[in-house]
Amino acid sequence: MPQHDLLIVGAGPVGLALALALKDSGLGIVLVDARARAAVLADPRILALAHGTRLTLERLGVWDELPATAIRTIHVSQQGGFGRTLLQAEDYGVDALGYVAPAGALAGALRVAVERAGIPVVDETEVVALNPAAGQVVASLAGSGASAHDGSLGAKLVACAEGGLKGAEPDIVEHDYWQHALIARLGVANGHGGVAFERFTPEGPIALLPHEGHFALVHVVAPERATELLALPDAAYVELVQQRFGNRVRLTTVADRLRYPLLLRYRRDPIGARTVWLGNAAQTLHPVAGQGFNLALRDVFALAQTLQDHPGDPGTAATLSAYRDNRRLDRFGAIRFTDALVRIFSNDLEFVRAARGAALFALDAVPPLRHFVARRMMFGARAWP
């Protein structure tokens, strides 16, 4: 049975980033993914990347290969109420507050760098069970690549970086928001100017993210409303979104409408016996503040640093506990921050709407408060002071 120091389950952006961050660590690494390589590269999701994420991707050597669109201004407002705030990159001495990039393109850039580093990736092979044994974890495999490894792999540490595994799950907290996100590509007249819009409406938040020459749309509504909106003709749907944003932008076309359910799901403890969970395997967040992948990448970089600071066996309880303790503040801070935004801004009670307007006005009028929010979105919970 092949033996490795680290088995990474999932060769999407999170798993690939971890492998790349550890390429010079001396650890023996292998990645396994249930999907075909082409399926990973065809991922249609659009990712909002914070400024801090750009810095990490630069350190990994893949940023220059990424087709990313800069967000230089973030405009936040609510429909049917007063108050709005602007966050601008020039106020923080950065080129952009964040960026928008396709998940498939990011996976592609990371995959090329991982292969260049000589780290093996086993595609179309599923890990169906993990069995902790003395000093290692035995991973049982199934799929086209399993036969090359006699159906199993041994590793001192397993990092689960994509989805879940069959079998017993640790204690998981789950909350269904009873919302669906419609995602689409919207044409815009006269360009987007590098401005991202976050608009809170009685039905739920709507975000327009500048991406190449158009906007990437995230439109949050109740599940039954999502069904109605998907059935609308393109022109009628464009008009509806236009009404939500008023004269701030002029939208022209819509394409590639999809939907997916929204929930909060996280593991209370992201570590187990010689196992660590990352990305969506550790926490799935609402997209309202675009924090999911940015938090995942901070987790990845912290884990890589912890493993290099604790040489030897990477799967010891002491090493994994050090990682968990280091990430507790940022991880739970991001989970609670995002969840609070959803609960506050998805409530259309009159007094709550008034409080939201006051909060947006305060953000715009009080620079230290606005800077706190901006830095948190760029760098996470450790960004202040």
DRENMARTOR-514253 format. One record per residue (C-alpha): residue in one letter; x, y, z. Coordinates in steps of 0.25 Angstrom, whole numbers, plus 5000, padded with zeros to 4 digits. Example, Ala and Ser with C-alpha at 12.3 -4.5 7.8 and 13.67 -1.06 7.14 Angstrom:
residues 2
{atom A, {5049, 4982, 5031}};
{atom S, {5055, 4996, 5029}};
end
This chain:
residues 385
{atom M, {5000, 5000, 5000}};
{atom P, {5006, 5014, 4996}};
{atom Q, {5010, 5022, 5008}};
{atom H, {5010, 5037, 5008}};
{atom D, {5011, 5048, 5018}};
{atom L, {4999, 5056, 5014}};
{atom L, {4987, 5051, 5006}};
{atom I, {4978, 5063, 5001}};
{atom V, {4964, 5059, 4997}};
{atom G, {4959, 5069, 4986}};
{atom A, {4967, 5075, 4975}};
{atom G, {4959, 5087, 4974}};
{atom P, {4964, 5101, 4977}};
{atom V, {4965, 5098, 4992}};
{atom G, {4972, 5085, 4991}};
{atom L, {4982, 5090, 4980}};
{atom A, {4985, 5102, 4988}};
{atom L, {4989, 5094, 5000}};
{atom A, {4998, 5085, 4992}};
{atom L, {5005, 5096, 4985}};
{atom A, {5007, 5103, 4999}};
{atom L, {5014, 5091, 5004}};
{atom K, {5022, 5088, 4991}};
{atom D, {5036, 5091, 4998}};
{atom S, {5032, 5085, 5011}};
{atom G, {5039, 5072, 5008}};
{atom L, {5025, 5065, 5011}};
{atom G, {5021, 5054, 5002}};
{atom I, {5007, 5058, 4996}};
{atom V, {4997, 5052, 4987}};
{atom L, {4983, 5058, 4983}};
{atom V, {4971, 5050, 4980}};
{atom D, {4958, 5055, 4973}};
{atom A, {4945, 5048, 4970}};
{atom R, {4943, 5057, 4957}};
{atom A, {4950, 5057, 4944}};
{atom R, {4960, 5068, 4942}};
{atom A, {4952, 5075, 4931}};
{atom A, {4940, 5075, 4941}};
{atom V, {4948, 5083, 4951}};
{atom L, {4953, 5093, 4941}};
{atom A, {4939, 5095, 4936}};
{atom D, {4934, 5099, 4950}};
{atom P, {4924, 5111, 4946}};
{atom R, {4924, 5118, 4960}};
{atom I, {4930, 5132, 4960}};
{atom L, {4938, 5135, 4973}};
{atom A, {4940, 5148, 4980}};
{atom L, {4954, 5149, 4984}};
{atom A, {4959, 5158, 4995}};
{atom H, {4971, 5167, 4994}};
{atom G, {4978, 5157, 5005}};
{atom T, {4974, 5145, 4996}};
{atom R, {4982, 5152, 4984}};
{atom L, {4994, 5153, 4993}};
{atom T, {4993, 5139, 4996}};
{atom L, {4992, 5134, 4982}};
{atom E, {5004, 5143, 4978}};
{atom R, {5012, 5136, 4988}};
{atom L, {5007, 5123, 4982}};
{atom G, {5012, 5128, 4969}};
{atom V, {4999, 5127, 4961}};
{atom W, {4993, 5141, 4962}};
{atom D, {4998, 5146, 4949}};
{atom E, {4992, 5134, 4941}};
{atom L, {4978, 5137, 4947}};
{atom P, {4968, 5145, 4939}};
{atom A, {4963, 5154, 4950}};
{atom T, {4954, 5166, 4950}};
{atom A, {4957, 5177, 4960}};
{atom I, {4947, 5183, 4970}};
{atom R, {4951, 5197, 4973}};
{atom T, {4938, 5202, 4979}};
{atom I, {4927, 5194, 4987}};
{atom H, {4914, 5201, 4987}};
{atom V, {4904, 5196, 4998}};
{atom S, {4890, 5201, 5000}};
{atom Q, {4876, 5196, 5003}};
{atom Q, {4863, 5197, 4994}};
{atom G, {4852, 5204, 5001}};
{atom G, {4860, 5211, 5012}};
{atom F, {4871, 5222, 5014}};
{atom G, {4885, 5219, 5016}};
{atom R, {4897, 5215, 5007}};
{atom T, {4912, 5213, 5009}};
{atom L, {4923, 5213, 4999}};
{atom L, {4936, 5206, 5001}};
{atom Q, {4948, 5210, 4992}};
{atom A, {4961, 5204, 4989}};
{atom E, {4968, 5217, 4989}};
{atom D, {4965, 5220, 5004}};
{atom Y, {4973, 5208, 5008}};
{atom G, {4985, 5209, 4998}};
{atom V, {4982, 5197, 4990}};
{atom D, {4979, 5195, 4975}};
{atom A, {4966, 5188, 4978}};
{atom L, {4958, 5184, 4990}};
{atom G, {4956, 5170, 4983}};
{atom Y, {4955, 5163, 4970}};
{atom V, {4945, 5154, 4963}};
{atom A, {4950, 5141, 4956}};
{atom P, {4945, 5128, 4951}};
{atom A, {4946, 5116, 4960}};
{atom G, {4950, 5107, 4948}};
{atom A, {4961, 5117, 4944}};
{atom L, {4967, 5118, 4958}};
{atom A, {4967, 5102, 4958}};
{atom G, {4974, 5102, 4945}};
{atom A, {4985, 5111, 4949}};
{atom L, {4987, 5104, 4962}};
{atom R, {4987, 5090, 4955}};
{atom V, {4998, 5094, 4945}};
{atom A, {5006, 5099, 4957}};
{atom V, {5004, 5086, 4965}};
{atom E, {5008, 5078, 4953}};
{atom R, {5020, 5086, 4950}};
{atom A, {5024, 5084, 4965}};
{atom G, {5023, 5069, 4963}};
{atom I, {5012, 5066, 4972}};
{atom P, {5003, 5055, 4967}};
{atom V, {4988, 5056, 4965}};
{atom V, {4979, 5044, 4964}};
{atom D, {4966, 5048, 4956}};
{atom E, {4953, 5041, 4956}};
{atom T, {4956, 5033, 4969}};
{atom E, {4947, 5034, 4981}};
{atom V, {4951, 5033, 4995}};
{atom V, {4940, 5024, 5001}};
{atom A, {4945, 5022, 5015}};
{atom L, {4956, 5027, 5025}};
{atom N, {4961, 5017, 5035}};
{atom P, {4971, 5023, 5045}};
{atom A, {4981, 5012, 5049}};
{atom A, {4994, 5012, 5057}};
{atom G, {5002, 5025, 5052}};
{atom Q, {4994, 5027, 5039}};
{atom V, {4980, 5027, 5032}};
{atom V, {4977, 5017, 5022}};
{atom A, {4968, 5022, 5011}};
{atom S, {4959, 5013, 5003}};
{atom L, {4958, 5017, 4988}};
{atom A, {4948, 5014, 4977}};
{atom G, {4949, 5018, 4963}};
{atom S, {4958, 5018, 4950}};
{atom G, {4970, 5022, 4958}};
{atom A, {4968, 5013, 4970}};
{atom S, {4974, 5000, 4963}};
{atom A, {4988, 5007, 4962}};
{atom H, {4988, 5008, 4977}};
{atom D, {4982, 4994, 4980}};
{atom G, {4969, 5001, 4985}};
{atom S, {4976, 5008, 4996}};
{atom L, {4986, 5019, 5001}};
{atom G, {4992, 5021, 5014}};
{atom A, {4995, 5035, 5020}};
{atom K, {5000, 5041, 5033}};
{atom L, {4990, 5052, 5031}};
{atom V, {4978, 5054, 5022}};
{atom A, {4973, 5067, 5018}};
{atom C, {4958, 5067, 5013}};
{atom A, {4957, 5079, 5004}};
{atom E, {4945, 5076, 4996}};
{atom G, {4931, 5072, 5000}};
{atom G, {4928, 5061, 5010}};
{atom L, {4932, 5046, 5011}};
{atom K, {4923, 5034, 5012}};
{atom G, {4922, 5028, 5026}};
{atom A, {4921, 5034, 5040}};
{atom E, {4921, 5050, 5041}};
{atom P, {4926, 5058, 5053}};
{atom D, {4917, 5067, 5060}};
{atom I, {4912, 5077, 5050}};
{atom V, {4904, 5090, 5052}};
{atom E, {4894, 5093, 5040}};
{atom H, {4884, 5104, 5038}};
{atom D, {4875, 5105, 5025}};
{atom Y, {4873, 5119, 5022}};
{atom W, {4861, 5115, 5013}};
{atom Q, {4867, 5124, 5002}};
{atom H, {4873, 5120, 4988}};
{atom A, {4883, 5128, 4980}};
{atom L, {4881, 5131, 4966}};
{atom I, {4894, 5133, 4958}};
{atom A, {4895, 5139, 4944}};
{atom R, {4903, 5147, 4935}};
{atom L, {4897, 5161, 4932}};
{atom G, {4901, 5171, 4921}};
{atom V, {4903, 5185, 4925}};
{atom A, {4903, 5198, 4916}};
{atom N, {4915, 5207, 4917}};
{atom G, {4923, 5197, 4925}};
{atom H, {4924, 5194, 4940}};
{atom G, {4935, 5203, 4944}};
{atom G, {4941, 5193, 4954}};
{atom V, {4929, 5196, 4964}};
{atom A, {4922, 5184, 4972}};
{atom F, {4908, 5186, 4977}};
{atom E, {4901, 5180, 4989}};
{atom R, {4887, 5183, 4989}};
{atom F, {4878, 5179, 5001}};
{atom T, {4863, 5177, 4996}};
{atom P, {4851, 5171, 5003}};
{atom E, {4853, 5158, 4996}};
{atom G, {4867, 5157, 5000}};
{atom P, {4881, 5163, 4996}};
{atom I, {4885, 5164, 4981}};
{atom A, {4900, 5166, 4977}};
{atom L, {4906, 5171, 4964}};
{atom L, {4921, 5167, 4963}};
{atom P, {4929, 5173, 4952}};
{atom H, {4934, 5161, 4943}};
{atom E, {4941, 5164, 4930}};
{atom G, {4932, 5173, 4922}};
{atom H, {4919, 5169, 4930}};
{atom F, {4913, 5167, 4943}};
{atom A, {4913, 5154, 4951}};
{atom L, {4900, 5153, 4958}};
{atom V, {4896, 5147, 4971}};
{atom H, {4881, 5149, 4974}};
{atom V, {4876, 5143, 4987}};
{atom V, {4861, 5140, 4988}};
{atom A, {4852, 5129, 4995}};
{atom P, {4852, 5116, 4988}};
{atom E, {4838, 5117, 4982}};
{atom R, {4842, 5131, 4977}};
{atom A, {4854, 5125, 4970}};
{atom T, {4846, 5116, 4962}};
{atom E, {4837, 5127, 4957}};
{atom L, {4849, 5136, 4954}};
{atom L, {4856, 5125, 4946}};
{atom A, {4843, 5123, 4938}};
{atom L, {4843, 5138, 4934}};
{atom P, {4847, 5142, 4919}};
{atom D, {4861, 5148, 4919}};
{atom A, {4856, 5162, 4916}};
{atom A, {4846, 5162, 4928}};
{atom Y, {4857, 5157, 4937}};
{atom V, {4866, 5168, 4933}};
{atom E, {4855, 5178, 4935}};
{atom L, {4852, 5172, 4949}};
{atom V, {4867, 5173, 4953}};
{atom Q, {4868, 5187, 4947}};
{atom Q, {4856, 5192, 4956}};
{atom R, {4864, 5187, 4968}};
{atom F, {4876, 5195, 4965}};
{atom G, {4869, 5208, 4960}};
{atom N, {4878, 5217, 4951}};
{atom R, {4891, 5213, 4957}};
{atom V, {4894, 5204, 4945}};
{atom R, {4887, 5200, 4932}};
{atom L, {4886, 5185, 4930}};
{atom T, {4884, 5180, 4916}};
{atom T, {4884, 5165, 4915}};
{atom V, {4884, 5152, 4924}};
{atom A, {4891, 5138, 4921}};
{atom D, {4894, 5126, 4929}};
{atom R, {4884, 5126, 4940}};
{atom L, {4886, 5115, 4950}};
{atom R, {4881, 5113, 4965}};
{atom Y, {4886, 5107, 4977}};
{atom P, {4881, 5106, 4992}};
{atom L, {4887, 5114, 5003}};
{atom L, {4891, 5108, 5016}};
{atom L, {4900, 5110, 5028}};
{atom R, {4908, 5097, 5031}};
{atom Y, {4920, 5096, 5039}};
{atom R, {4928, 5086, 5047}};
{atom R, {4930, 5090, 5062}};
{atom D, {4944, 5084, 5061}};
{atom P, {4951, 5085, 5048}};
{atom I, {4961, 5074, 5052}};
{atom G, {4960, 5059, 5056}};
{atom A, {4969, 5047, 5057}};
{atom R, {4980, 5050, 5047}};
{atom T, {4969, 5057, 5039}};
{atom V, {4967, 5072, 5036}};
{atom W, {4955, 5078, 5029}};
{atom L, {4956, 5090, 5020}};
{atom G, {4948, 5099, 5010}};
{atom N, {4933, 5094, 5009}};
{atom A, {4937, 5081, 5016}};
{atom A, {4939, 5090, 5028}};
{atom Q, {4929, 5101, 5026}};
{atom T, {4919, 5105, 5016}};
{atom L, {4915, 5120, 5017}};
{atom H, {4904, 5129, 5011}};
{atom P, {4910, 5137, 4999}};
{atom V, {4905, 5150, 5005}};
{atom A, {4919, 5156, 5008}};
{atom G, {4927, 5147, 4999}};
{atom Q, {4935, 5141, 5010}};
{atom G, {4935, 5126, 5007}};
{atom F, {4947, 5124, 4998}};
{atom N, {4955, 5135, 5005}};
{atom L, {4953, 5128, 5019}};
{atom A, {4957, 5115, 5013}};
{atom L, {4970, 5120, 5007}};
{atom R, {4974, 5126, 5020}};
{atom D, {4971, 5113, 5026}};
{atom V, {4980, 5106, 5016}};
{atom F, {4991, 5116, 5018}};
{atom A, {4991, 5114, 5033}};
{atom L, {4991, 5099, 5032}};
{atom A, {5003, 5099, 5023}};
{atom Q, {5010, 5109, 5032}};
{atom T, {5007, 5100, 5044}};
{atom L, {5012, 5087, 5038}};
{atom Q, {5025, 5094, 5034}};
{atom D, {5026, 5100, 5048}};
{atom H, {5024, 5086, 5054}};
{atom P, {5034, 5077, 5046}};
{atom G, {5033, 5062, 5047}};
{atom D, {5019, 5054, 5047}};
{atom P, {5009, 5064, 5041}};
{atom G, {4997, 5057, 5047}};
{atom T, {5000, 5057, 5062}};
{atom A, {4989, 5063, 5071}};
{atom A, {4998, 5074, 5076}};
{atom T, {5001, 5079, 5062}};
{atom L, {4986, 5079, 5058}};
{atom S, {4982, 5085, 5071}};
{atom A, {4992, 5096, 5069}};
{atom Y, {4985, 5099, 5055}};
{atom R, {4971, 5098, 5061}};
{atom D, {4975, 5108, 5072}};
{atom N, {4981, 5118, 5062}};
{atom R, {4969, 5118, 5053}};
{atom R, {4958, 5119, 5064}};
{atom L, {4957, 5134, 5064}};
{atom D, {4956, 5136, 5049}};
{atom R, {4948, 5124, 5046}};
{atom F, {4937, 5126, 5056}};
{atom G, {4938, 5141, 5054}};
{atom A, {4935, 5139, 5039}};
{atom I, {4924, 5129, 5041}};
{atom R, {4917, 5138, 5051}};
{atom F, {4919, 5151, 5043}};
{atom T, {4913, 5145, 5031}};
{atom D, {4901, 5139, 5038}};
{atom A, {4898, 5152, 5045}};
{atom L, {4898, 5159, 5032}};
{atom V, {4888, 5149, 5026}};
{atom R, {4879, 5150, 5038}};
{atom I, {4879, 5165, 5039}};
{atom F, {4878, 5168, 5025}};
{atom S, {4868, 5158, 5021}};
{atom N, {4858, 5163, 5031}};
{atom D, {4848, 5174, 5025}};
{atom L, {4841, 5178, 5038}};
{atom E, {4840, 5193, 5038}};
{atom F, {4849, 5196, 5051}};
{atom V, {4859, 5186, 5045}};
{atom R, {4859, 5194, 5032}};
{atom A, {4861, 5207, 5039}};
{atom A, {4873, 5201, 5048}};
{atom R, {4879, 5196, 5035}};
{atom G, {4879, 5210, 5029}};
{atom A, {4885, 5216, 5041}};
{atom A, {4896, 5206, 5041}};
{atom L, {4899, 5208, 5026}};
{atom F, {4899, 5223, 5029}};
{atom A, {4908, 5221, 5041}};
{atom L, {4918, 5213, 5032}};
{atom D, {4918, 5224, 5022}};
{atom A, {4920, 5236, 5033}};
{atom V, {4929, 5229, 5042}};
{atom P, {4943, 5226, 5035}};
{atom P, {4948, 5217, 5046}};
{atom L, {4936, 5208, 5046}};
{atom R, {4936, 5207, 5031}};
{atom H, {4951, 5204, 5031}};
{atom F, {4948, 5193, 5041}};
{atom V, {4938, 5186, 5032}};
{atom A, {4947, 5188, 5019}};
{atom R, {4959, 5182, 5026}};
{atom R, {4951, 5171, 5031}};
{atom M, {4946, 5167, 5017}};
{atom M, {4960, 5169, 5012}};
{atom F, {4968, 5161, 5022}};
{atom G, {4959, 5154, 5032}};
{atom A, {4957, 5155, 5047}};
{atom R, {4971, 5158, 5050}};
{atom A, {4971, 5170, 5042}};
{atom W, {4969, 5180, 5053}};
{atom P, {4975, 5188, 5058}};
end
